[in-house]
Amino acid sequence: MSKLTEKVKKKKKRKARMRLVSISSIGVALGFLHAVSAFYLRQIYNVKTLAPAWRITKGEILFSA
């Protein structure tokens, strides 16, 4: 019976460890996406503020290349 309880405990530890790893990897991915989106939005804002005064859209600036 003790081998069975050891196996169950080992399985629970493994499950808890995998849950922790998955939550932390999701957190890292969300942090990375947040940083990238902040950088991208900052670049759009800088392009918009440096644009000339005539009527030119952000789409024309960003996708003209």
PQR file with spaces between the fields and no chain letter, atoms N, CA, C, O and H, PARSE charges and radii, in Angstrom:
ATOM       1  N    MET     1       0.817   -1.192    0.000 -0.4000 1.5000
ATOM       2  CA   MET     1       0.000    0.000    0.000 -0.0000 2.0000
ATOM       3  C    MET     1       0.864    1.260    0.000  0.5500 1.7000
ATOM       4  O    MET     1       0.470    2.282   -0.562 -0.5500 1.4000
ATOM       5  N    SER     2       2.025    1.192    0.621 -0.4000 1.5000
ATOM       6  CA   SER     2       2.870    2.381    0.681 -0.0000 2.0000
ATOM       7  C    SER     2       3.416    2.748   -0.692  0.5500 1.7000
ATOM       8  O    SER     2       3.604    3.928   -0.987 -0.5500 1.4000
ATOM       9  H    SER     2       2.345    0.362    1.078  0.4000 1.0000
ATOM      10  N    LYS     3       3.674    1.738   -1.543 -0.4000 1.5000
ATOM      11  CA   LYS     3       4.145    2.041   -2.894 -0.0000 2.0000
ATOM      12  C    LYS     3       3.066    2.773   -3.688  0.5500 1.7000
ATOM      13  O    LYS     3       3.360    3.657   -4.492 -0.5500 1.4000
ATOM      14  H    LYS     3       3.521    0.779   -1.303  0.4000 1.0000
ATOM      15  N    LEU     4       1.833    2.396   -3.453 -0.4000 1.5000
ATOM      16  CA   LEU     4       0.731    3.060   -4.134 -0.0000 2.0000
ATOM      17  C    LEU     4       0.621    4.517   -3.698  0.5500 1.7000
ATOM      18  O    LEU     4       0.431    5.403   -4.530 -0.5500 1.4000
ATOM      19  H    LEU     4       1.594    1.677   -2.800  0.4000 1.0000
ATOM      20  N    THR     5       0.739    4.765   -2.403 -0.4000 1.5000
ATOM      21  CA   THR     5       0.661    6.151   -1.931 -0.0000 2.0000
ATOM      22  C    THR     5       1.855    6.959   -2.421  0.5500 1.7000
ATOM      23  O    THR     5       1.717    8.150   -2.700 -0.5500 1.4000
ATOM      24  H    THR     5       0.894    4.045   -1.726  0.4000 1.0000
ATOM      25  N    GLU     6       3.030    6.333   -2.530 -0.4000 1.5000
ATOM      26  CA   GLU     6       4.194    7.039   -3.071 -0.0000 2.0000
ATOM      27  C    GLU     6       3.959    7.415   -4.533  0.5500 1.7000
ATOM      28  O    GLU     6       4.301    8.515   -4.966 -0.5500 1.4000
ATOM      29  H    GLU     6       3.143    5.365   -2.303  0.4000 1.0000
ATOM      30  N    LYS     7       3.373    6.486   -5.280 -0.4000 1.5000
ATOM      31  CA   LYS     7       3.087    6.779   -6.686 -0.0000 2.0000
ATOM      32  C    LYS     7       2.070    7.908   -6.819  0.5500 1.7000
ATOM      33  O    LYS     7       2.198    8.772   -7.686 -0.5500 1.4000
ATOM      34  H    LYS     7       3.095    5.593   -4.928  0.4000 1.0000
ATOM      35  N    VAL     8       1.068    7.893   -5.959 -0.4000 1.5000
ATOM      36  CA   VAL     8       0.045    8.936   -6.001 -0.0000 2.0000
ATOM      37  C    VAL     8       0.652   10.284   -5.637  0.5500 1.7000
ATOM      38  O    VAL     8       0.362   11.294   -6.279 -0.5500 1.4000
ATOM      39  H    VAL     8       0.964    7.191   -5.254  0.4000 1.0000
ATOM      40  N    LYS     9       1.497   10.303   -4.604 -0.4000 1.5000
ATOM      41  CA   LYS     9       2.152   11.558   -4.216 -0.0000 2.0000
ATOM      42  C    LYS     9       3.061   12.068   -5.324  0.5500 1.7000
ATOM      43  O    LYS     9       3.103   13.267   -5.603 -0.5500 1.4000
ATOM      44  H    LYS     9       1.733    9.483   -4.082  0.4000 1.0000
ATOM      45  N    LYS    10       3.789   11.147   -5.955 -0.4000 1.5000
ATOM      46  CA   LYS    10       4.677   11.538   -7.040 -0.0000 2.0000
ATOM      47  C    LYS    10       3.872   12.115   -8.210  0.5500 1.7000
ATOM      48  O    LYS    10       4.267   13.104   -8.828 -0.5500 1.4000
ATOM      49  H    LYS    10       3.754   10.173   -5.728  0.4000 1.0000
ATOM      50  N    LYS    11       2.743   11.478   -8.494 -0.4000 1.5000
ATOM      51  CA   LYS    11       1.887   11.957   -9.576 -0.0000 2.0000
ATOM      52  C    LYS    11       1.325   13.339   -9.257  0.5500 1.7000
ATOM      53  O    LYS    11       1.256   14.197  -10.136 -0.5500 1.4000
ATOM      54  H    LYS    11       2.422   10.675   -7.992  0.4000 1.0000
ATOM      55  N    LYS    12       0.926   13.559   -8.012 -0.4000 1.5000
ATOM      56  CA   LYS    12       0.402   14.868   -7.615 -0.0000 2.0000
ATOM      57  C    LYS    12       1.486   15.935   -7.683  0.5500 1.7000
ATOM      58  O    LYS    12       1.225   17.059   -8.112 -0.5500 1.4000
ATOM      59  H    LYS    12       0.981   12.861   -7.298  0.4000 1.0000
ATOM      60  N    LYS    13       2.713   15.588   -7.260 -0.4000 1.5000
ATOM      61  CA   LYS    13       3.817   16.547   -7.346 -0.0000 2.0000
ATOM      62  C    LYS    13       4.089   16.921   -8.796  0.5500 1.7000
ATOM      63  O    LYS    13       4.288   18.090   -9.125 -0.5500 1.4000
ATOM      64  H    LYS    13       2.925   14.675   -6.912  0.4000 1.0000
ATOM      65  N    ARG    14       4.096   15.908   -9.656 -0.4000 1.5000
ATOM      66  CA   ARG    14       4.349   16.156  -11.072 -0.0000 2.0000
ATOM      67  C    ARG    14       3.261   17.049  -11.667  0.5500 1.7000
ATOM      68  O    ARG    14       3.549   17.954  -12.451 -0.5500 1.4000
ATOM      69  H    ARG    14       3.934   14.958   -9.389  0.4000 1.0000
ATOM      70  N    LYS    15       2.020   16.790  -11.289 -0.4000 1.5000
ATOM      71  CA   LYS    15       0.902   17.599  -11.784 -0.0000 2.0000
ATOM      72  C    LYS    15       1.012   19.040  -11.296  0.5500 1.7000
ATOM      73  O    LYS    15       0.771   19.975  -12.059 -0.5500 1.4000
ATOM      74  H    LYS    15       1.786   16.055  -10.652  0.4000 1.0000
ATOM      75  N    ALA    16       1.375   19.222  -10.026 -0.4000 1.5000
ATOM      76  CA   ALA    16       1.528   20.573   -9.485 -0.0000 2.0000
ATOM      77  C    ALA    16       2.683   21.300  -10.164  0.5500 1.7000
ATOM      78  O    ALA    16       2.584   22.493  -10.452 -0.5500 1.4000
ATOM      79  H    ALA    16       1.571   18.462   -9.406  0.4000 1.0000
ATOM      80  N    ARG    17       3.774   20.588  -10.421 -0.4000 1.5000
ATOM      81  CA   ARG    17       4.926   21.197  -11.081 -0.0000 2.0000
ATOM      82  C    ARG    17       4.568   21.613  -12.505  0.5500 1.7000
ATOM      83  O    ARG    17       4.946   22.696  -12.952 -0.5500 1.4000
ATOM      84  H    ARG    17       3.855   19.619  -10.188  0.4000 1.0000
ATOM      85  N    MET    18       3.844   20.760  -13.212 -0.4000 1.5000
ATOM      86  CA   MET    18       3.444   21.103  -14.574 -0.0000 2.0000
ATOM      87  C    MET    18       2.484   22.290  -14.595  0.5500 1.7000
ATOM      88  O    MET    18       2.543   23.123  -15.499 -0.5500 1.4000
ATOM      89  H    MET    18       3.537   19.880  -12.849  0.4000 1.0000
ATOM      90  N    ARG    19       1.613   22.366  -13.613 -0.4000 1.5000
ATOM      91  CA   ARG    19       0.702   23.506  -13.516 -0.0000 2.0000
ATOM      92  C    ARG    19       1.496   24.793  -13.297  0.5500 1.7000
ATOM      93  O    ARG    19       1.207   25.816  -13.919 -0.5500 1.4000
ATOM      94  H    ARG    19       1.565   21.689  -12.878  0.4000 1.0000
ATOM      95  N    LEU    20       2.491   24.743  -12.419 -0.4000 1.5000
ATOM      96  CA   LEU    20       3.321   25.914  -12.153 -0.0000 2.0000
ATOM      97  C    LEU    20       4.097   26.328  -13.398  0.5500 1.7000
ATOM      98  O    LEU    20       4.188   27.514  -13.715 -0.5500 1.4000
ATOM      99  H    LEU    20       2.725   23.912  -11.914  0.4000 1.0000
ATOM     100  N    VAL    21       4.652   25.350  -14.095 -0.4000 1.5000
ATOM     101  CA   VAL    21       5.406   25.649  -15.314 -0.0000 2.0000
ATOM     102  C    VAL    21       4.495   26.256  -16.375  0.5500 1.7000
ATOM     103  O    VAL    21       4.881   27.213  -17.046 -0.5500 1.4000
ATOM     104  H    VAL    21       4.578   24.387  -13.837  0.4000 1.0000
ATOM     105  N    SER    22       3.307   25.718  -16.531 -0.4000 1.5000
ATOM     106  CA   SER    22       2.403   26.248  -17.551 -0.0000 2.0000
ATOM     107  C    SER    22       1.938   27.657  -17.209  0.5500 1.7000
ATOM     108  O    SER    22       1.860   28.512  -18.091 -0.5500 1.4000
ATOM     109  H    SER    22       2.994   24.941  -15.986  0.4000 1.0000
ATOM     110  N    ILE    23       1.630   27.907  -15.946 -0.4000 1.5000
ATOM     111  CA   ILE    23       1.202   29.253  -15.545 -0.0000 2.0000
ATOM     112  C    ILE    23       2.337   30.254  -15.724  0.5500 1.7000
ATOM     113  O    ILE    23       2.115   31.375  -16.183 -0.5500 1.4000
ATOM     114  H    ILE    23       1.694   27.212  -15.229  0.4000 1.0000
ATOM     115  N    SER    24       3.557   29.850  -15.360 -0.4000 1.5000
ATOM     116  CA   SER    24       4.678   30.778  -15.506 -0.0000 2.0000
ATOM     117  C    SER    24       4.997   31.033  -16.975  0.5500 1.7000
ATOM     118  O    SER    24       5.339   32.158  -17.338 -0.5500 1.4000
ATOM     119  H    SER    24       3.737   28.939  -14.987  0.4000 1.0000
ATOM     120  N    SER    25       4.894   30.014  -17.827 -0.4000 1.5000
ATOM     121  CA   SER    25       5.162   30.238  -19.248 -0.0000 2.0000
ATOM     122  C    SER    25       4.096   31.128  -19.880  0.5500 1.7000
ATOM     123  O    SER    25       4.408   31.945  -20.746 -0.5500 1.4000
ATOM     124  H    SER    25       4.616   29.100  -17.532  0.4000 1.0000
ATOM     125  N    ILE    26       2.848   30.978  -19.458 -0.4000 1.5000
ATOM     126  CA   ILE    26       1.790   31.867  -19.947 -0.0000 2.0000
ATOM     127  C    ILE    26       2.056   33.297  -19.491  0.5500 1.7000
ATOM     128  O    ILE    26       1.854   34.240  -20.255 -0.5500 1.4000
ATOM     129  H    ILE    26       2.595   30.314  -18.755  0.4000 1.0000
ATOM     130  N    GLY    27       2.506   33.462  -18.254 -0.4000 1.5000
ATOM     131  CA   GLY    27       2.836   34.795  -17.747 -0.0000 2.0000
ATOM     132  C    GLY    27       3.966   35.441  -18.517  0.5500 1.7000
ATOM     133  O    GLY    27       3.912   36.631  -18.825 -0.5500 1.4000
ATOM     134  H    GLY    27       2.671   32.695  -17.633  0.4000 1.0000
ATOM     135  N    VAL    28       4.997   34.660  -18.833 -0.4000 1.5000
ATOM     136  CA   VAL    28       6.122   35.192  -19.606 -0.0000 2.0000
ATOM     137  C    VAL    28       5.666   35.587  -21.005  0.5500 1.7000
ATOM     138  O    VAL    28       6.060   36.636  -21.515 -0.5500 1.4000
ATOM     139  H    VAL    28       5.041   33.693  -18.583  0.4000 1.0000
ATOM     140  N    ALA    29       4.842   34.758  -21.622 -0.4000 1.5000
ATOM     141  CA   ALA    29       4.346   35.072  -22.964 -0.0000 2.0000
ATOM     142  C    ALA    29       3.498   36.340  -22.956  0.5500 1.7000
ATOM     143  O    ALA    29       3.630   37.179  -23.847 -0.5500 1.4000
ATOM     144  H    ALA    29       4.521   33.906  -21.207  0.4000 1.0000
ATOM     145  N    LEU    30       2.633   36.482  -21.963 -0.4000 1.5000
ATOM     146  CA   LEU    30       1.803   37.689  -21.881 -0.0000 2.0000
ATOM     147  C    LEU    30       2.652   38.931  -21.622  0.5500 1.7000
ATOM     148  O    LEU    30       2.384   39.993  -22.183 -0.5500 1.4000
ATOM     149  H    LEU    30       2.526   35.800  -21.240  0.4000 1.0000
ATOM     150  N    GLY    31       3.669   38.804  -20.782 -0.4000 1.5000
ATOM     151  CA   GLY    31       4.568   39.929  -20.547 -0.0000 2.0000
ATOM     152  C    GLY    31       5.295   40.343  -21.810  0.5500 1.7000
ATOM     153  O    GLY    31       5.442   41.533  -22.090 -0.5500 1.4000
ATOM     154  H    GLY    31       3.886   37.941  -20.327  0.4000 1.0000
ATOM     155  N    PHE    32       5.754   39.354  -22.578 -0.4000 1.5000
ATOM     156  CA   PHE    32       6.437   39.648  -23.832 -0.0000 2.0000
ATOM     157  C    PHE    32       5.499   40.349  -24.815  0.5500 1.7000
ATOM     158  O    PHE    32       5.882   41.332  -25.448 -0.5500 1.4000
ATOM     159  H    PHE    32       5.635   38.387  -22.351  0.4000 1.0000
ATOM     160  N    LEU    33       4.275   39.842  -24.941 -0.4000 1.5000
ATOM     161  CA   LEU    33       3.313   40.473  -25.847 -0.0000 2.0000
ATOM     162  C    LEU    33       2.968   41.887  -25.409  0.5500 1.7000
ATOM     163  O    LEU    33       2.785   42.772  -26.246 -0.5500 1.4000
ATOM     164  H    LEU    33       3.964   39.043  -24.426  0.4000 1.0000
ATOM     165  N    HIS    34       2.878   42.102  -24.111 -0.4000 1.5000
ATOM     166  CA   HIS    34       2.596   43.440  -23.600 -0.0000 2.0000
ATOM     167  C    HIS    34       3.736   44.397  -23.941  0.5500 1.7000
ATOM     168  O    HIS    34       3.493   45.531  -24.354 -0.5500 1.4000
ATOM     169  H    HIS    34       3.026   41.383  -23.431  0.4000 1.0000
ATOM     170  N    ALA    35       4.968   43.948  -23.772 -0.4000 1.5000
ATOM     171  CA   ALA    35       6.118   44.799  -24.085 -0.0000 2.0000
ATOM     172  C    ALA    35       6.185   45.108  -25.574  0.5500 1.7000
ATOM     173  O    ALA    35       6.460   46.243  -25.963 -0.5500 1.4000
ATOM     174  H    ALA    35       5.165   43.027  -23.436  0.4000 1.0000
ATOM     175  N    VAL    36       5.936   44.110  -26.400 -0.4000 1.5000
ATOM     176  CA   VAL    36       5.981   44.326  -27.849 -0.0000 2.0000
ATOM     177  C    VAL    36       4.880   45.280  -28.289  0.5500 1.7000
ATOM     178  O    VAL    36       5.115   46.160  -29.116 -0.5500 1.4000
ATOM     179  H    VAL    36       5.712   43.188  -26.084  0.4000 1.0000
ATOM     180  N    SER    37       3.686   45.112  -27.744 -0.4000 1.5000
ATOM     181  CA   SER    37       2.595   46.007  -28.142 -0.0000 2.0000
ATOM     182  C    SER    37       2.859   47.433  -27.677  0.5500 1.7000
ATOM     183  O    SER    37       2.543   48.384  -28.392 -0.5500 1.4000
ATOM     184  H    SER    37       3.495   44.397  -27.071  0.4000 1.0000
ATOM     185  N    ALA    38       3.432   47.593  -26.489 -0.4000 1.5000
ATOM     186  CA   ALA    38       3.763   48.943  -26.021 -0.0000 2.0000
ATOM     187  C    ALA    38       4.805   49.584  -26.927  0.5500 1.7000
ATOM     188  O    ALA    38       4.698   50.764  -27.260 -0.5500 1.4000
ATOM     189  H    ALA    38       3.689   46.820  -25.909  0.4000 1.0000
ATOM     190  N    PHE    39       5.807   48.815  -27.327 -0.4000 1.5000
ATOM     191  CA   PHE    39       6.835   49.336  -28.227 -0.0000 2.0000
ATOM     192  C    PHE    39       6.222   49.723  -29.573  0.5500 1.7000
ATOM     193  O    PHE    39       6.517   50.791  -30.109 -0.5500 1.4000
ATOM     194  H    PHE    39       5.894   47.857  -27.057  0.4000 1.0000
ATOM     195  N    TYR    40       5.373   48.855  -30.115 -0.4000 1.5000
ATOM     196  CA   TYR    40       4.758   49.118  -31.413 -0.0000 2.0000
ATOM     197  C    TYR    40       3.855   50.345  -31.356  0.5500 1.7000
ATOM     198  O    TYR    40       3.885   51.179  -32.262 -0.5500 1.4000
ATOM     199  H    TYR    40       5.134   47.987  -29.679  0.4000 1.0000
ATOM     200  N    LEU    41       3.059   50.461  -30.310 -0.4000 1.5000
ATOM     201  CA   LEU    41       2.187   51.629  -30.183 -0.0000 2.0000
ATOM     202  C    LEU    41       2.992   52.911  -29.999  0.5500 1.7000
ATOM     203  O    LEU    41       2.600   53.968  -30.495 -0.5500 1.4000
ATOM     204  H    LEU    41       3.035   49.784  -29.574  0.4000 1.0000
ATOM     205  N    ARG    42       4.112   52.823  -29.289 -0.4000 1.5000
ATOM     206  CA   ARG    42       4.975   53.990  -29.131 -0.0000 2.0000
ATOM     207  C    ARG    42       5.539   54.415  -30.483  0.5500 1.7000
ATOM     208  O    ARG    42       5.630   55.608  -30.774 -0.5500 1.4000
ATOM     209  H    ARG    42       4.430   51.965  -28.887  0.4000 1.0000
ATOM     210  N    GLN    43       5.920   53.436  -31.312 -0.4000 1.5000
ATOM     211  CA   GLN    43       6.441   53.768  -32.635 -0.0000 2.0000
ATOM     212  C    GLN    43       5.367   54.430  -33.495  0.5500 1.7000
ATOM     213  O    GLN    43       5.651   55.392  -34.208 -0.5500 1.4000
ATOM     214  H    GLN    43       5.847   52.467  -31.076  0.4000 1.0000
ATOM     215  N    ILE    44       4.141   53.924  -33.432 -0.4000 1.5000
ATOM     216  CA   ILE    44       3.044   54.538  -34.193 -0.0000 2.0000
ATOM     217  C    ILE    44       2.815   55.970  -33.721  0.5500 1.7000
ATOM     218  O    ILE    44       2.626   56.872  -34.538 -0.5500 1.4000
ATOM     219  H    ILE    44       3.910   53.143  -32.853  0.4000 1.0000
ATOM     220  N    TYR    45       2.830   56.180  -32.413 -0.4000 1.5000
ATOM     221  CA   TYR    45       2.609   57.526  -31.887 -0.0000 2.0000
ATOM     222  C    TYR    45       3.722   58.464  -32.335  0.5500 1.7000
ATOM     223  O    TYR    45       3.458   59.609  -32.702 -0.5500 1.4000
ATOM     224  H    TYR    45       2.983   55.447  -31.750  0.4000 1.0000
ATOM     225  N    ASN    46       4.968   57.985  -32.309 -0.4000 1.5000
ATOM     226  CA   ASN    46       6.083   58.823  -32.744 -0.0000 2.0000
ATOM     227  C    ASN    46       5.964   59.159  -34.223  0.5500 1.7000
ATOM     228  O    ASN    46       6.237   60.292  -34.620 -0.5500 1.4000
ATOM     229  H    ASN    46       5.183   57.055  -32.011  0.4000 1.0000
ATOM     230  N    VAL    47       5.563   58.200  -35.039 -0.4000 1.5000
ATOM     231  CA   VAL    47       5.386   58.458  -36.467 -0.0000 2.0000
ATOM     232  C    VAL    47       4.265   59.462  -36.679  0.5500 1.7000
ATOM     233  O    VAL    47       4.374   60.353  -37.521 -0.5500 1.4000
ATOM     234  H    VAL    47       5.341   57.280  -34.716  0.4000 1.0000
ATOM     235  N    LYS    48       3.187   59.318  -35.916 -0.4000 1.5000
ATOM     236  CA   LYS    48       2.048   60.222  -36.079 -0.0000 2.0000
ATOM     237  C    LYS    48       2.419   61.647  -35.676  0.5500 1.7000
ATOM     238  O    LYS    48       2.018   62.594  -36.353 -0.5500 1.4000
ATOM     239  H    LYS    48       3.098   58.594  -35.232  0.4000 1.0000
ATOM     240  N    THR    49       3.169   61.822  -34.597 -0.4000 1.5000
ATOM     241  CA   THR    49       3.506   63.169  -34.148 -0.0000 2.0000
ATOM     242  C    THR    49       4.569   63.804  -35.026  0.5500 1.7000
ATOM     243  O    THR    49       4.645   65.030  -35.110 -0.5500 1.4000
ATOM     244  H    THR    49       3.494   61.052  -34.048  0.4000 1.0000
ATOM     245  N    LEU    50       5.396   62.989  -35.685 -0.4000 1.5000
ATOM     246  CA   LEU    50       6.422   63.549  -36.558 -0.0000 2.0000
ATOM     247  C    LEU    50       5.931   63.737  -37.991  0.5500 1.7000
ATOM     248  O    LEU    50       6.664   64.256  -38.833 -0.5500 1.4000
ATOM     249  H    LEU    50       5.334   61.994  -35.616  0.4000 1.0000
ATOM     250  N    ALA    51       4.705   63.322  -38.272 -0.4000 1.5000
ATOM     251  CA   ALA    51       4.164   63.430  -39.627 -0.0000 2.0000
ATOM     252  C    ALA    51       3.909   64.894  -39.973  0.5500 1.7000
ATOM     253  O    ALA    51       3.633   65.704  -39.089 -0.5500 1.4000
ATOM     254  H    ALA    51       4.110   62.901  -37.588  0.4000 1.0000
ATOM     255  N    PRO    52       3.999   65.228  -41.239 -0.5600 1.5000
ATOM     256  CA   PRO    52       3.700   66.601  -41.647  0.2800 2.0000
ATOM     257  C    PRO    52       2.237   66.958  -41.400  0.5500 1.7000
ATOM     258  O    PRO    52       1.419   66.087  -41.108 -0.5500 1.4000
ATOM     259  N    ALA    53       1.922   68.224  -41.518 -0.4000 1.5000
ATOM     260  CA   ALA    53       0.599   68.715  -41.152 -0.0000 2.0000
ATOM     261  C    ALA    53      -0.474   68.384  -42.188  0.5500 1.7000
ATOM     262  O    ALA    53      -1.660   68.454  -41.866 -0.5500 1.4000
ATOM     263  H    ALA    53       2.587   68.931  -41.756  0.4000 1.0000
ATOM     264  N    TRP    54      -0.103   68.026  -43.424 -0.4000 1.5000
ATOM     265  CA   TRP    54      -1.147   67.729  -44.401 -0.0000 2.0000
ATOM     266  C    TRP    54      -1.825   66.403  -44.083  0.5500 1.7000
ATOM     267  O    TRP    54      -1.359   65.631  -43.244 -0.5500 1.4000
ATOM     268  H    TRP    54       0.860   67.969  -43.686  0.4000 1.0000
ATOM     269  N    ARG    55      -2.937   66.157  -44.773 -0.4000 1.5000
ATOM     270  CA   ARG    55      -3.773   64.994  -44.444 -0.0000 2.0000
ATOM     271  C    ARG    55      -3.125   63.705  -44.960  0.5500 1.7000
ATOM     272  O    ARG    55      -3.216   63.372  -46.142 -0.5500 1.4000
ATOM     273  H    ARG    55      -3.316   66.784  -45.454  0.4000 1.0000
ATOM     274  N    ILE    56      -2.490   63.016  -44.067 -0.4000 1.5000
ATOM     275  CA   ILE    56      -1.906   61.717  -44.380 -0.0000 2.0000
ATOM     276  C    ILE    56      -2.277   60.793  -43.229  0.5500 1.7000
ATOM     277  O    ILE    56      -2.162   61.168  -42.063 -0.5500 1.4000
ATOM     278  H    ILE    56      -2.416   63.287  -43.107  0.4000 1.0000
ATOM     279  N    THR    57      -2.713   59.614  -43.551 -0.4000 1.5000
ATOM     280  CA   THR    57      -3.201   58.718  -42.509 -0.0000 2.0000
ATOM     281  C    THR    57      -2.070   57.854  -41.964  0.5500 1.7000
ATOM     282  O    THR    57      -1.013   57.714  -42.579 -0.5500 1.4000
ATOM     283  H    THR    57      -2.807   59.310  -44.499  0.4000 1.0000
ATOM     284  N    LYS    58      -2.323   57.287  -40.804 -0.4000 1.5000
ATOM     285  CA   LYS    58      -1.340   56.372  -40.220 -0.0000 2.0000
ATOM     286  C    LYS    58      -1.135   55.157  -41.114  0.5500 1.7000
ATOM     287  O    LYS    58      -0.022   54.641  -41.221 -0.5500 1.4000
ATOM     288  H    LYS    58      -3.182   57.401  -40.305  0.4000 1.0000
ATOM     289  N    GLY    59      -2.201   54.702  -41.754 -0.4000 1.5000
ATOM     290  CA   GLY    59      -2.085   53.551  -42.645 -0.0000 2.0000
ATOM     291  C    GLY    59      -1.156   53.819  -43.811  0.5500 1.7000
ATOM     292  O    GLY    59      -0.381   52.947  -44.204 -0.5500 1.4000
ATOM     293  H    GLY    59      -3.105   55.121  -41.668  0.4000 1.0000
ATOM     294  N    GLU    60      -1.226   55.022  -44.369 -0.4000 1.5000
ATOM     295  CA   GLU    60      -0.333   55.378  -45.473 -0.0000 2.0000
ATOM     296  C    GLU    60       1.110   55.456  -45.005  0.5500 1.7000
ATOM     297  O    GLU    60       2.026   55.095  -45.743 -0.5500 1.4000
ATOM     298  H    GLU    60      -1.856   55.730  -44.050  0.4000 1.0000
ATOM     299  N    ILE    61       1.312   55.921  -43.793 -0.4000 1.5000
ATOM     300  CA   ILE    61       2.674   56.009  -43.262 -0.0000 2.0000
ATOM     301  C    ILE    61       3.226   54.618  -42.989  0.5500 1.7000
ATOM     302  O    ILE    61       4.359   54.309  -43.358 -0.5500 1.4000
ATOM     303  H    ILE    61       0.568   56.215  -43.193  0.4000 1.0000
ATOM     304  N    LEU    62       2.429   53.785  -42.345 -0.4000 1.5000
ATOM     305  CA   LEU    62       2.927   52.486  -41.911 -0.0000 2.0000
ATOM     306  C    LEU    62       3.042   51.485  -43.046  0.5500 1.7000
ATOM     307  O    LEU    62       3.977   50.685  -43.071 -0.5500 1.4000
ATOM     308  H    LEU    62       1.508   54.036  -42.045  0.4000 1.0000
ATOM     309  N    PHE    63       2.106   51.517  -43.987 -0.4000 1.5000
ATOM     310  CA   PHE    63       2.066   50.481  -45.003 -0.0000 2.0000
ATOM     311  C    PHE    63       2.440   50.992  -46.386  0.5500 1.7000
ATOM     312  O    PHE    63       2.030   50.402  -47.386 -0.5500 1.4000
ATOM     313  H    PHE    63       1.346   52.167  -43.967  0.4000 1.0000
ATOM     314  N    SER    64       3.198   52.060  -46.466 -0.4000 1.5000
ATOM     315  CA   SER    64       3.576   52.600  -47.766 -0.0000 2.0000
ATOM     316  C    SER    64       4.782   51.877  -48.343  0.5500 1.7000
ATOM     317  O    SER    64       5.043   51.989  -49.540 -0.5500 1.4000
ATOM     318  H    SER    64       3.530   52.539  -45.654  0.4000 1.0000
ATOM     319  N    ALA    65       5.516   51.147  -47.537 -0.4000 1.5000
ATOM     320  CA   ALA    65       6.735   50.483  -48.010 -0.0000 2.0000
ATOM     321  C    ALA    65       6.457   49.276  -48.848  0.5500 1.7000
ATOM     322  O    ALA    65       7.389   48.619  -49.313 -0.5500 1.4000
ATOM     323  H    ALA    65       5.304   51.056  -46.564  0.4000 1.0000
